[in-house]
Every structure is written in C-alpha cells, then in structure tokens.
Amino acid sequence: SKVVLLRAQSQPGSQPLATSVLEWRFLEKKVQHQRKSVEASL
C-alpha cells in the first residue's frame, strides 16, 4: 500500500482520492481475509 502512496505523490496532478480508494480496497481485502481465517479456526 505504501508503493501506491509513493506512486501517487510522484505524479504531478494525480488524484489523492484514487489513492485513498485503493487503500480502502486493500484494507477491505485484508479484513475479509482475517475474518475468513478466524471463521476457519472456530
């Protein structure tokens, strides 16, 4: 996710909104993965 932030900062006129959307999707997938592993261990 850090790579996405750096890439967005390096490009002039880039949209920070697009970066935050990518970050949100990344976190969402991470949470879903953790939730699945927790359910599997129950």
C-alpha distance matrix in Angstrom:
0.0 3.8 5.3 5.3 6.7 8.9 10.0 11.0 12.8 14.6 16.1 19.0 19.7 16.3 15.7 13.4 14.2 12.6 9.2 9.9 11.1 8.1 6.3 9.8 10.1 7.3 9.0 12.3 12.1 11.4 14.4 16.5 16.1 17.2 19.9 21.2 21.4 23.2 25.6 26.3 27.3 29.7
3.8 0.0 3.8 5.4 5.1 6.2 8.5 9.9 10.7 12.3 14.6 17.5 18.7 15.7 15.8 13.4 15.1 13.9 10.2 11.4 13.5 10.9 9.0 12.7 13.6 11.0 12.3 15.7 15.8 14.7 17.5 19.9 19.4 20.1 23.1 24.5 24.4 26.1 28.7 29.4 30.1 32.5
5.3 3.8 0.0 3.8 5.4 5.2 6.0 8.6 9.9 10.5 12.6 15.9 17.4 14.4 15.2 13.6 15.5 13.6 10.3 12.6 14.1 11.1 10.5 14.3 14.5 12.1 14.3 17.4 16.9 16.4 19.6 21.5 20.8 22.1 25.0 26.0 26.0 28.1 30.5 30.9 31.9 34.5
5.3 5.4 3.8 0.0 3.8 5.5 5.1 6.2 8.7 10.0 11.0 14.2 15.0 11.6 11.8 10.4 12.0 9.8 6.7 9.4 10.7 7.9 8.0 11.7 12.1 10.5 13.0 15.6 15.6 15.9 18.8 20.4 20.4 21.9 24.4 25.5 26.1 28.1 30.2 30.8 32.1 34.5
6.7 5.1 5.4 3.8 0.0 3.8 5.4 5.2 6.3 8.7 10.3 12.8 13.7 10.7 10.9 8.6 11.0 10.1 6.5 8.6 11.2 9.4 8.6 12.2 13.6 12.3 13.8 16.8 17.5 17.4 19.8 22.0 22.3 23.3 25.7 27.3 27.8 29.4 31.7 32.7 33.7 35.9
8.9 6.2 5.2 5.5 3.8 0.0 3.8 5.4 5.1 6.1 8.8 11.7 13.6 11.2 12.6 11.0 14.0 12.9 9.7 12.3 14.7 12.7 12.2 15.9 17.0 15.4 17.2 20.2 20.6 20.2 23.0 25.1 25.0 26.0 28.7 30.1 30.3 32.1 34.5 35.2 36.1 38.5
10.0 8.5 6.0 5.1 5.4 3.8 0.0 3.8 5.5 5.2 6.5 10.1 11.8 9.2 11.1 10.6 13.3 11.5 9.1 12.4 14.1 12.0 12.6 16.2 16.7 15.5 18.0 20.6 20.6 20.9 23.8 25.5 25.4 27.0 29.5 30.6 31.1 33.1 35.2 35.8 37.1 39.5
11.0 9.9 8.6 6.2 5.2 5.4 3.8 0.0 3.8 5.5 5.5 8.1 8.9 6.0 7.4 7.0 9.9 8.7 6.7 10.0 12.0 10.9 11.6 14.8 15.9 15.5 17.6 19.9 20.7 21.2 23.7 25.4 25.9 27.4 29.6 30.9 31.8 33.5 35.5 36.5 37.8 40.0
12.8 10.7 9.9 8.7 6.3 5.1 5.5 3.8 0.0 3.8 5.5 7.2 8.9 7.4 9.2 8.4 12.0 11.7 9.5 12.2 14.8 14.0 14.0 17.3 18.8 18.1 19.8 22.5 23.4 23.5 25.9 28.0 28.4 29.5 31.8 33.4 34.0 35.6 37.8 38.9 39.9 42.1
14.6 12.3 10.5 10.0 8.7 6.1 5.2 5.5 3.8 0.0 3.8 6.4 9.4 8.5 11.4 11.5 14.9 14.0 12.2 15.3 17.5 16.2 16.7 20.1 21.1 20.2 22.3 25.0 25.5 25.7 28.3 30.2 30.3 31.7 34.2 35.4 35.9 37.8 40.0 40.7 41.9 44.3
16.1 14.6 12.6 11.0 10.3 8.8 6.5 5.5 5.5 3.8 0.0 3.8 6.4 5.6 9.1 10.5 13.6 12.5 11.7 15.0 16.7 15.8 17.0 20.1 21.0 20.7 23.0 25.2 25.8 26.5 29.1 30.7 31.1 32.7 34.9 36.1 37.0 38.9 40.8 41.6 43.1 45.3
19.0 17.5 15.9 14.2 12.8 11.7 10.1 8.1 7.2 6.4 3.8 0.0 3.8 5.5 9.0 10.8 13.9 13.7 13.4 16.4 18.3 18.1 19.2 22.0 23.2 23.3 25.4 27.5 28.4 29.2 31.5 33.2 33.9 35.4 37.4 38.8 39.8 41.5 43.4 44.5 45.9 48.0
19.7 18.7 17.4 15.0 13.7 13.6 11.8 8.9 8.9 9.4 6.4 3.8 0.0 3.8 6.5 9.1 11.6 11.8 12.5 15.1 16.7 17.2 18.6 20.9 22.2 22.9 24.8 26.5 27.8 28.9 30.9 32.4 33.5 35.1 36.8 38.3 39.6 41.2 42.8 44.1 45.7 47.6
16.3 15.7 14.4 11.6 10.7 11.2 9.2 6.0 7.4 8.5 5.6 5.5 3.8 0.0 3.8 6.4 8.9 8.4 8.9 11.8 13.2 13.4 15.0 17.4 18.5 19.2 21.2 22.9 24.1 25.3 27.3 28.7 29.8 31.5 33.2 34.6 35.9 37.5 39.2 40.4 42.0 43.9
15.7 15.8 15.2 11.8 10.9 12.6 11.1 7.4 9.2 11.4 9.1 9.0 6.5 3.8 0.0 3.8 5.3 5.6 7.0 9.2 10.3 11.5 13.1 14.8 16.2 17.4 19.1 20.5 22.1 23.5 25.1 26.5 27.9 29.6 30.9 32.5 34.1 35.5 37.0 38.5 40.2 41.8
13.4 13.4 13.6 10.4 8.6 11.0 10.6 7.0 8.4 11.5 10.5 10.8 9.1 6.4 3.8 0.0 3.8 5.4 5.1 6.3 8.7 10.0 10.5 12.3 14.4 15.3 16.5 18.2 20.1 21.1 22.5 24.3 25.8 27.0 28.5 30.4 31.8 32.9 34.6 36.3 37.7 39.3
14.2 15.1 15.5 12.0 11.0 14.0 13.3 9.9 12.0 14.9 13.6 13.9 11.6 8.9 5.3 3.8 0.0 3.8 5.3 5.1 6.2 8.7 9.8 10.4 12.4 14.2 15.3 16.3 18.5 19.9 20.9 22.4 24.3 25.7 26.7 28.6 30.4 31.4 32.8 34.6 36.3 37.6
12.6 13.9 13.6 9.8 10.1 12.9 11.5 8.7 11.7 14.0 12.5 13.7 11.8 8.4 5.6 5.4 3.8 0.0 3.8 5.5 5.1 6.3 8.7 9.9 10.7 12.4 14.3 15.2 16.7 18.5 20.0 21.1 22.7 24.5 25.7 27.1 28.9 30.4 31.7 33.2 35.0 36.6
9.2 10.2 10.3 6.7 6.5 9.7 9.1 6.7 9.5 12.2 11.7 13.4 12.5 8.9 7.0 5.1 5.3 3.8 0.0 3.8 5.4 5.1 6.2 8.6 10.0 10.6 12.4 14.1 15.5 16.6 18.4 20.0 21.2 22.7 24.3 25.9 27.3 28.7 30.4 31.8 33.3 35.1
9.9 11.4 12.6 9.4 8.6 12.3 12.4 10.0 12.2 15.3 15.0 16.4 15.1 11.8 9.2 6.3 5.1 5.5 3.8 0.0 3.8 5.4 4.9 6.0 8.6 9.7 10.4 12.0 14.2 15.1 16.3 18.1 19.8 20.9 22.2 24.2 25.7 26.7 28.4 30.1 31.6 33.0
11.1 13.5 14.1 10.7 11.2 14.7 14.1 12.0 14.8 17.5 16.7 18.3 16.7 13.2 10.3 8.7 6.2 5.1 5.4 3.8 0.0 3.8 5.4 5.0 6.2 8.6 9.9 10.4 12.4 14.2 15.2 16.4 18.3 20.0 20.9 22.5 24.4 25.6 26.8 28.6 30.4 31.7
8.1 10.9 11.1 7.9 9.4 12.7 12.0 10.9 14.0 16.2 15.8 18.1 17.2 13.4 11.5 10.0 8.7 6.3 5.1 5.4 3.8 0.0 3.8 5.4 5.2 6.1 8.7 9.7 10.7 12.3 14.3 15.3 16.5 18.5 19.9 21.2 22.8 24.4 25.8 27.1 28.9 30.7
6.3 9.0 10.5 8.0 8.6 12.2 12.6 11.6 14.0 16.7 17.0 19.2 18.6 15.0 13.1 10.5 9.8 8.7 6.2 4.9 5.4 3.8 0.0 3.8 5.5 5.1 6.2 8.5 10.0 10.6 12.3 14.3 15.4 16.6 18.3 20.1 21.3 22.6 24.4 25.9 27.3 29.0
9.8 12.7 14.3 11.7 12.2 15.9 16.2 14.8 17.3 20.1 20.1 22.0 20.9 17.4 14.8 12.3 10.4 9.9 8.6 6.0 5.0 5.4 3.8 0.0 3.8 5.4 5.1 6.0 8.6 9.8 10.5 12.2 14.1 15.3 16.3 18.3 20.0 20.9 22.4 24.3 25.8 27.1
10.1 13.6 14.5 12.1 13.6 17.0 16.7 15.9 18.8 21.1 21.0 23.2 22.2 18.5 16.2 14.4 12.4 10.7 10.0 8.6 6.2 5.2 5.5 3.8 0.0 3.8 5.5 4.9 6.2 8.5 9.8 10.4 12.2 14.2 15.1 16.4 18.4 19.9 21.0 22.5 24.5 26.0
7.3 11.0 12.1 10.5 12.3 15.4 15.5 15.5 18.1 20.2 20.7 23.3 22.9 19.2 17.4 15.3 14.2 12.4 10.6 9.7 8.6 6.1 5.1 5.4 3.8 0.0 3.8 5.4 5.3 6.2 8.8 10.0 10.7 12.5 14.3 15.5 16.8 18.5 20.2 21.3 22.9 24.9
9.0 12.3 14.3 13.0 13.8 17.2 18.0 17.6 19.8 22.3 23.0 25.4 24.8 21.2 19.1 16.5 15.3 14.3 12.4 10.4 9.9 8.7 6.2 5.1 5.5 3.8 0.0 3.8 5.5 4.9 6.2 8.6 9.8 10.5 12.2 14.2 15.4 16.4 18.3 19.9 21.2 22.8
12.3 15.7 17.4 15.6 16.8 20.2 20.6 19.9 22.5 25.0 25.2 27.5 26.5 22.9 20.5 18.2 16.3 15.2 14.1 12.0 10.4 9.7 8.5 6.0 4.9 5.4 3.8 0.0 3.8 5.4 5.2 6.2 8.6 9.9 10.5 12.4 14.4 15.3 16.5 18.4 20.2 21.4
12.1 15.8 16.9 15.6 17.5 20.6 20.6 20.7 23.4 25.5 25.8 28.4 27.8 24.1 22.1 20.1 18.5 16.7 15.5 14.2 12.4 10.7 10.0 8.6 6.2 5.3 5.5 3.8 0.0 3.8 5.5 5.1 6.1 8.6 9.8 10.5 12.3 14.2 15.3 16.4 18.5 20.2
11.4 14.7 16.4 15.9 17.4 20.2 20.9 21.2 23.5 25.7 26.5 29.2 28.9 25.3 23.5 21.1 19.9 18.5 16.6 15.1 14.2 12.3 10.6 9.8 8.5 6.2 4.9 5.4 3.8 0.0 3.8 5.5 5.2 6.3 8.6 10.0 10.8 12.4 14.4 15.4 16.8 18.8
14.4 17.5 19.6 18.8 19.8 23.0 23.8 23.7 25.9 28.3 29.1 31.5 30.9 27.3 25.1 22.5 20.9 20.0 18.4 16.3 15.2 14.3 12.3 10.5 9.8 8.8 6.2 5.2 5.5 3.8 0.0 3.8 5.4 5.1 6.1 8.6 10.0 10.5 12.3 14.2 15.4 16.8
16.5 19.9 21.5 20.4 22.0 25.1 25.5 25.4 28.0 30.2 30.7 33.2 32.4 28.7 26.5 24.3 22.4 21.1 20.0 18.1 16.4 15.3 14.3 12.2 10.4 10.0 8.6 6.2 5.1 5.5 3.8 0.0 3.8 5.5 5.0 6.2 8.7 9.8 10.5 12.3 14.4 15.6
16.1 19.4 20.8 20.4 22.3 25.0 25.4 25.9 28.4 30.3 31.1 33.9 33.5 29.8 27.9 25.8 24.3 22.7 21.2 19.8 18.3 16.5 15.4 14.1 12.2 10.7 9.8 8.6 6.1 5.2 5.4 3.8 0.0 3.8 5.4 5.2 6.3 8.7 10.0 10.6 12.5 14.6
17.2 20.1 22.1 21.9 23.3 26.0 27.0 27.4 29.5 31.7 32.7 35.4 35.1 31.5 29.6 27.0 25.7 24.5 22.7 20.9 20.0 18.5 16.6 15.3 14.2 12.5 10.5 9.9 8.6 6.3 5.1 5.5 3.8 0.0 3.8 5.4 5.2 6.1 8.6 9.8 10.7 12.6
19.9 23.1 25.0 24.4 25.7 28.7 29.5 29.6 31.8 34.2 34.9 37.4 36.8 33.2 30.9 28.5 26.7 25.7 24.3 22.2 20.9 19.9 18.3 16.3 15.1 14.3 12.2 10.5 9.8 8.6 6.1 5.0 5.4 3.8 0.0 3.8 5.5 5.1 6.2 8.6 10.0 10.9
21.2 24.5 26.0 25.5 27.3 30.1 30.6 30.9 33.4 35.4 36.1 38.8 38.3 34.6 32.5 30.4 28.6 27.1 25.9 24.2 22.5 21.2 20.1 18.3 16.4 15.5 14.2 12.4 10.5 10.0 8.6 6.2 5.2 5.4 3.8 0.0 3.8 5.4 5.1 6.1 8.7 10.1
21.4 24.4 26.0 26.1 27.8 30.3 31.1 31.8 34.0 35.9 37.0 39.8 39.6 35.9 34.1 31.8 30.4 28.9 27.3 25.7 24.4 22.8 21.3 20.0 18.4 16.8 15.4 14.4 12.3 10.8 10.0 8.7 6.3 5.2 5.5 3.8 0.0 3.8 5.5 5.0 6.3 8.9
23.2 26.1 28.1 28.1 29.4 32.1 33.1 33.5 35.6 37.8 38.9 41.5 41.2 37.5 35.5 32.9 31.4 30.4 28.7 26.7 25.6 24.4 22.6 20.9 19.9 18.5 16.4 15.3 14.2 12.4 10.5 9.8 8.7 6.1 5.1 5.4 3.8 0.0 3.8 5.4 5.2 6.5
25.6 28.7 30.5 30.2 31.7 34.5 35.2 35.5 37.8 40.0 40.8 43.4 42.8 39.2 37.0 34.6 32.8 31.7 30.4 28.4 26.8 25.8 24.4 22.4 21.0 20.2 18.3 16.5 15.3 14.4 12.3 10.5 10.0 8.6 6.2 5.1 5.5 3.8 0.0 3.8 5.5 5.3
26.3 29.4 30.9 30.8 32.7 35.2 35.8 36.5 38.9 40.7 41.6 44.5 44.1 40.4 38.5 36.3 34.6 33.2 31.8 30.1 28.6 27.1 25.9 24.3 22.5 21.3 19.9 18.4 16.4 15.4 14.2 12.3 10.6 9.8 8.6 6.1 5.0 5.4 3.8 0.0 3.8 5.6
27.3 30.1 31.9 32.1 33.7 36.1 37.1 37.8 39.9 41.9 43.1 45.9 45.7 42.0 40.2 37.7 36.3 35.0 33.3 31.6 30.4 28.9 27.3 25.8 24.5 22.9 21.2 20.2 18.5 16.8 15.4 14.4 12.5 10.7 10.0 8.7 6.3 5.2 5.5 3.8 0.0 3.8
29.7 32.5 34.5 34.5 35.9 38.5 39.5 40.0 42.1 44.3 45.3 48.0 47.6 43.9 41.8 39.3 37.6 36.6 35.1 33.0 31.7 30.7 29.0 27.1 26.0 24.9 22.8 21.4 20.2 18.8 16.8 15.6 14.6 12.6 10.9 10.1 8.9 6.5 5.3 5.6 3.8 0.0
